[in-house]
């Protein structure tokens, strides 16, 4: 039986414990309340209209956007619509790329809201109208690495950057994924927007998932961000994997993919620790399957895969066949989820990815790249931007960057598309110089640039069908003859820049 003294001590201990728990509850409640109040009172958290007003944007200035949501992007149209409502005119639009979804820009160009554009690519009705002379000023086309360099060196000055983020806190720590249960629009890497955030005069984050501070890890730090705008939706994640990014069941594409894989395997760089990037075309993506099979068979692992990361690459990463992924743009939802979950899946800015001026950019250490093309010519030059009808219908992307830097650059291109030759005497528009291209793979044979005779010898020794590029041009002509010249006009509607900032070619308006 306990003494009175012992009972008193027990009661005192229980009371102290109760007080401690009550105190803890009060403190935690106050902390939570403070956190919420602090976020609500953040001076950065404003409406879109208020962000525009406070940014100091004026007529004639430059606004920028990224394309990580691709065909599902909602930010460009949302912002430019608001700018039009507010009466802005003569703005320059600097986008990492523009898609079919940006057709509403046509009216804003006609109304004088947007008078100049800089981008990596154009597609859809917007591209069609611009190809026919919609704009007075020509569109400036840059590669992804070239754009990053132009921003950093001041050649392309951005006054206000509008960045769509999958999540952000009220101070602007933003990324392309979310750890909350309210995630709506996941895009993965925000690599193309990072140079904009770091160099623009003012930065506006738009998000449909405002999360508690601090939002970590953040792709873009609060230190670069001036305003945060909460909106209903920044993008449709289901439309990221659209357009050029596709799996293929086309027998010709599969044949090209197998041949491209054989070039990779026998080209001299397929060794333990190699690095690789594959383009977005069907045959380029399909080649990964056959490379994977050979890696397993030979016991070879890649040190890293680079560029726009796909579910195919994520699978190989998870299997241990690729040690690291360097992701400037997540090409599908699987890749977007992977970058959130895996620390060895690294997000890279456009400059870290492919800037010619950045000594540490990943492309400088790239062993092999597989790329697609609309056209190639007898001098190994490549066109990925202007179609056989003279209409702009693609993007430079990282084509110039990776082709120039990779130890082995492979272009996959059919001899014909329908009745249209893809291997020609001279490309319609020069995008990637032939000096950067090593091998062209077609269904009628593989052409190796004469500047790389050692690669030709390796591929011949492996039993591959090596042909002269001029024979491929002649073969195309023998099947369909010489196509009539395109009815180009005299108006320059586009200027193609090389990744070093020099002019490669111009695009004239099409009269058809």
Long-range contacts (C-beta under 8 A, 24 or more apart in sequence): 35-212, 35-213, 38-170, 38-213, 39-169, 39-170, 39-210, 39-212, 39-213, 40-170, 42-170, 42-171, 42-228, 44-170, 44-171, 44-172, 44-225, 44-226, 44-227, 44-228, 45-170, 45-210, 45-227, 45-228, 45-229, 45-230, 46-227, 46-228, 46-229, 47-229, 48-78, 48-79, 48-82, 48-204, 48-206, 48-229, 48-231, 49-82, 49-86, 50-227, 51-204, 51-226, 51-227, 51-229, 52-82, 52-83, 52-86, 52-160, 52-204, 54-226, 54-227, 55-159, 55-160, 55-202, 55-204, 55-226, 55-227, 56-159, 56-201, 56-202, 57-83, 57-88, 57-159, 57-160, 57-202, 59-88, 59-89, 59-90, 59-91, 60-90, 60-91, 60-92, 61-91, 61-92, 61-159, 61-160, 62-91, 62-92, 62-93, 62-94, 62-156, 62-157, 62-158, 62-159, 62-160, 63-91, 63-92, 63-93, 63-94, 63-158, 63-159, 63-160, 63-161, 63-162, 64-93, 64-94, 64-95, 64-158, 64-160, 64-161, 64-162, 64-196, 64-200, 65-93, 65-94, 65-95, 65-96, 65-161, 65-162, 65-163, 65-164, 66-95, 66-96, 66-163, 66-164, 66-190, 66-192, 66-193, 66-196, 67-95, 67-96, 67-97, 67-98, 67-99, 67-192, 68-164, 68-176, 68-187, 68-188, 68-189, 68-190, 68-191, 68-192, 68-193, 68-235, 68-240, 68-329, 68-330, 69-164, 69-185, 69-187, 69-234, 69-235, 69-236, 69-237, 69-239, 69-240, 70-99, 70-239, 70-240, 70-241, 70-242, 70-243, 70-245, 71-99, 71-100, 71-101, 71-236, 71-239, 71-240, 71-242, 71-243, 72-101, 72-185, 72-235, 72-236, 72-237, 72-238, 72-239, 72-240, 72-242, 73-99, 73-101, 73-102, 73-164, 73-234, 73-235, 74-101, 74-164, 74-233, 74-234, 74-235, 74-236, 75-162, 75-163, 75-164, 75-206, 75-234, 75-235, 76-102, 76-105, 76-162, 77-101, 77-102, 77-104, 77-105, 78-206, 78-231, 79-162, 79-206, 80-104, 80-105, 80-108, 80-113, 80-114, 81-108, 83-113, 84-108, 84-111, 84-113, 88-113, 89-113, 89-115, 90-115, 91-115, 92-116, 92-117, 92-118, 93-117, 93-118, 93-119, 94-118, 94-119, 94-156, 94-158, 95-119, 95-120, 96-120, 96-144, 96-147, 96-192, 96-193, 96-350, 97-121, 97-395, 97-397, 98-122, 98-123, 98-126, 98-127, 99-123, 99-124, 99-243, 100-124, 100-125, 100-126, 100-243, 101-239, 102-126, 106-134, 109-134, 109-135, 110-134, 116-140, 118-142, 118-147, 118-156, 119-395, 120-144, 120-147, 120-395, 120-396, 120-397, 121-385, 121-392, 121-394, 121-395, 121-396, 121-397, 122-392, 122-393, 122-395, 123-243, 123-392, 123-393, 123-394, 123-395, 127-391, 127-392, 127-393, 128-391, 128-392, 130-392, 130-493, 130-494, 131-386, 131-390, 131-391, 131-392, 131-493, 131-507, 131-509, 131-510, 132-493, 132-509, 132-510, 132-511, 133-489, 133-491, 133-493, 133-509, 134-493, 135-493, 138-492, 138-493, 138-494, 138-495, 138-506, 138-507, 139-392, 139-493, 139-494, 139-495, 140-494, 140-495, 140-497, 141-385, 141-396, 141-494, 141-495, 141-496, 141-497, 142-396, 142-497, 142-499, 143-354, 143-396, 143-397, 143-398, 143-399, 143-400, 143-401, 143-497, 143-499, 144-192, 144-328, 144-350, 144-353, 144-354, 144-396, 144-397, 144-398, 144-401, 145-350, 145-351, 145-353, 145-354, 145-355, 145-356, 145-361, 145-363, 145-398, 145-400, 145-401, 145-499, 146-356, 146-396, 146-400, 146-401, 146-497, 146-498, 146-499, 146-500, 146-501, 147-192, 147-195, 147-350, 148-195, 148-349, 148-350, 148-351, 148-353, 148-354, 148-355, 148-358, 149-351, 149-355, 149-356, 149-357, 149-358, 149-499, 149-501, 150-501, 151-195, 151-196, 151-199, 152-195, 152-199, 152-351, 152-355, 152-357, 153-357, 155-501, 158-196, 158-199, 158-200, 158-201, 159-200, 159-201, 159-202, 160-200, 160-201, 160-202, 160-203, 160-204, 161-193, 161-196, 161-197, 161-200, 161-202, 161-203, 161-204, 162-204, 162-206, 163-190, 163-193, 163-196, 163-197, 163-203, 163-204, 163-205, 163-206, 163-220, 164-206, 164-207, 164-234, 164-235, 165-190, 165-205, 165-206, 165-207, 165-219, 165-220, 165-234, 166-207, 166-208, 166-209, 166-234, 167-207, 167-209, 167-210, 167-211, 167-215, 168-205, 168-207, 168-209, 168-210, 168-211, 168-215, 168-228, 169-210, 169-211, 169-212, 169-213, 169-214, 169-215, 169-222, 169-228, 170-210, 170-213, 170-228, 171-213, 171-214, 171-222, 171-225, 171-228, 172-203, 172-205, 172-220, 172-221, 172-222, 172-224, 172-225, 172-226, 172-227, 172-228, 173-213, 173-214, 173-215, 173-216, 173-218, 173-220, 173-221, 173-222, 173-225, 174-205, 174-207, 174-215, 174-218, 174-219, 174-220, 174-225, 175-215, 175-217, 175-218, 175-219, 175-220, 176-219, 176-330, 176-336, 176-339, 176-347, 177-336, 177-337, 177-339, 177-340, 178-209, 178-211, 179-211, 179-340, 180-209, 180-211, 182-209, 182-211, 183-209, 184-208, 184-209, 184-233, 184-234, 185-209, 185-233, 185-234, 185-235, 185-236, 185-237, 186-237, 186-333, 186-336, 186-337, 187-235, 187-237, 187-240, 187-330, 187-336, 188-309, 188-327, 188-329, 188-330, 188-335, 188-336, 188-337, 188-338, 188-339, 188-340, 188-347, 189-219, 189-309, 189-327, 189-328, 189-329, 189-330, 189-336, 189-339, 189-347, 189-348, 190-219, 190-220, 190-347, 191-327, 191-328, 191-329, 191-347, 191-348, 191-349, 191-350, 191-352, 191-353, 192-328, 192-329, 192-349, 192-350, 193-220, 194-219, 194-220, 194-349, 194-350, 194-351, 195-349, 195-350, 195-351, 197-224, 197-225, 198-224, 198-349, 202-226, 202-227, 203-227, 204-228, 204-229, 205-229, 206-231, 206-234, 207-231, 207-234, 208-232, 208-233, 208-234, 219-347, 237-333, 237-336, 238-333, 240-330, 240-331, 240-332, 240-333, 240-336, 241-331, 241-332, 241-333, 244-280, 244-281, 244-372, 244-394, 244-395, 245-280, 245-285, 245-308, 245-310, 245-331, 245-332, 246-282, 246-285, 247-282, 247-285, 247-286, 248-282, 248-283, 248-285, 248-286, 250-282, 252-414, 252-443, 253-281, 253-282, 253-283, 253-286, 254-283, 254-286, 255-443, 256-283, 256-412, 256-413, 256-414, 256-441, 256-442, 256-443, 257-282, 257-283, 257-284, 257-285, 257-286, 257-287, 257-289, 257-290, 257-412, 258-287, 258-290, 259-441, 259-443, 259-446, 259-464, 260-284, 260-287, 260-370, 260-410, 260-412, 260-441, 261-287, 261-289, 261-290, 261-291, 261-294, 262-290, 262-459, 262-462, 262-464, 263-408, 263-410, 263-439, 263-441, 263-446, 263-459, 263-464, 264-291, 264-368, 264-370, 264-408, 264-410, 265-291, 265-294, 265-462, 266-458, 266-459, 266-461, 266-462, 266-464, 267-368, 267-408, 267-410, 267-439, 267-455, 267-458, 267-459, 268-408, 268-454, 268-455, 268-458, 269-367, 269-368, 269-407, 269-408, 270-294, 270-300, 270-368, 271-300, 272-299, 272-300, 272-301, 273-301, 273-302, 273-303, 274-300, 274-302, 274-303, 274-367, 274-368, 275-302, 275-303, 275-304, 275-305, 275-306, 275-362, 275-365, 275-366, 275-367, 275-368, 276-302, 276-305, 276-306, 276-366, 276-367, 276-368, 276-369, 276-370, 277-305, 277-306, 277-307, 277-363, 277-366, 277-368, 277-369, 277-370, 277-398, 277-402, 277-406, 278-305, 278-307, 278-310, 278-312, 278-313, 278-369, 278-370, 279-369, 279-370, 279-371, 279-372, 279-397, 279-399, 279-412, 280-308, 280-331, 280-372, 280-397, 281-371, 281-372, 281-412, 282-372, 283-372, 283-412, 284-370, 284-371, 284-372, 284-412, 285-310, 285-312, 287-370, 287-412, 288-312, 288-313, 288-316, 292-316, 292-321, 295-321, 296-321, 304-362, 306-353, 306-362, 306-363, 306-366, 306-402, 307-353, 307-398, 307-402, 308-398, 309-335, 309-338, 309-339, 309-345, 310-334, 310-335, 311-335, 314-338, 314-345, 317-342, 317-344, 317-345, 326-352, 326-353, 326-362, 328-352, 328-353, 328-354, 328-398, 353-398, 353-401, 354-398, 354-401, 354-402, 354-405, 354-499, 356-401, 356-404, 356-499, 356-500, 361-405, 363-398, 363-401, 363-402, 363-404, 363-405, 363-406, 364-405, 366-402, 366-405, 366-406, 366-407, 367-406, 367-407, 367-408, 368-406, 368-407, 368-408, 368-409, 368-410, 369-402, 369-403, 369-406, 369-408, 369-409, 369-410, 370-410, 370-412, 371-399, 371-402, 371-403, 371-409, 371-410, 371-411, 371-412, 371-432, 372-411, 372-412, 372-413, 373-411, 373-412, 373-413, 373-422, 374-413, 374-422, 375-413, 375-422, 375-423, 375-424, 375-427, 375-428, 376-411, 376-413, 376-422, 376-423, 376-424, 376-427, 376-437, 376-440, 376-469, 377-423, 377-424, 377-425, 377-426, 377-427, 377-434, 377-473, 378-424, 378-425, 378-426, 378-469, 378-470, 378-473, 379-426, 379-434, 380-434, 380-435, 380-437, 380-440, 380-447, 380-449, 380-469, 381-426, 381-427, 381-430, 381-432, 381-433, 381-434, 381-437, 382-411, 382-427, 382-431, 382-432, 382-434, 382-437, 383-427, 383-428, 383-429, 383-430, 383-431, 384-431, 384-432, 385-429, 385-431, 385-494, 385-496, 385-507, 386-428, 386-429, 386-507, 388-417, 388-420, 388-421, 388-428, 388-483, 389-486, 389-510, 389-512, 390-428, 390-486, 390-487, 390-488, 390-510, 390-512, 391-510, 392-493, 392-494, 392-507, 396-431, 396-496, 399-431, 399-432, 400-431, 400-432, 400-433, 400-436, 400-498, 400-499, 401-499, 403-432, 403-436, 403-437, 404-432, 404-436, 404-499, 408-438, 408-439, 408-455, 409-436, 409-437, 409-438, 409-439, 410-438, 410-439, 410-440, 410-441, 411-437, 411-439, 411-440, 411-441, 412-441, 413-440, 413-441, 413-442, 414-442, 414-443, 415-442, 415-443, 415-444, 415-472, 415-475, 415-476, 415-479, 416-476, 416-479, 416-480, 419-480, 420-480, 420-483, 421-476, 421-477, 421-480, 421-483, 422-476, 423-469, 423-472, 423-473, 423-475, 423-476, 424-473, 424-476, 425-473, 428-486, 429-496, 429-505, 429-507, 430-496, 430-504, 430-505, 431-496, 431-504, 431-505, 433-498, 433-504, 440-469, 440-472, 442-472, 444-472, 444-475, 445-471, 445-472, 447-472, 486-510, 486-512, 487-511, 487-512
